[in-house]
Amino acid sequence: MKIRDFMIRNVISVQQDTSVKDLLKLLVKYKIGGVPVVDSENRLKGMISDGDIIRYLQPKAQTVYDMFAFIYVEEGEELQETIAKKLNHPVKKLLKPRRIFVVGPDDDLEKAFQILSKHHFKKIPVVDSNQKVVGVISRGDLVRVITNKLIVDE
């Protein structure tokens, strides 16, 4: 079984200059938990998950700096204040320099199983030889494969 047979082809993606606010609207509208971040030519630049957004929008806690005789207390932020301040930030502020795991449309489905199970990702992008996003495959897609191919066919 090949990835191309099970991937979602109608990919919802964002560009690096998309605002966090617009990203949130997309996630809610399409009931998805993450999207690929692409450039103007649809080449993959990263992945953003709902967890990345929550960590980014988390208010800064109070910090105490003790420099021997001088103590400086930096007050924490309120949730609404933090969210209001960061909603118009571009998505690229959420991207962390990290290895992006991808699969190709002609890869065996087992490769997606390995990546998703080992790294606990919710979805991974499917890219062509030019690193252009052509699909995504998620844990839910794999569950449907198992159900439709193995359980229903019993």
Secondary structure, 3 states (H helix, E strand, C coil): CEHHHCCECCCCCEECCCEHHHHHHHHHHHCCCEEEEECCCCEEEEEEEHHHHHHHHCCCCCEEEEECCEEEEECCCCHHHHHHHHCCCEHHHCCCCCCCCCECCCCEHHHHHHHHHHHCCCEEEEECCCCEEEEEEEHHHHHHHHHHHHHCCC
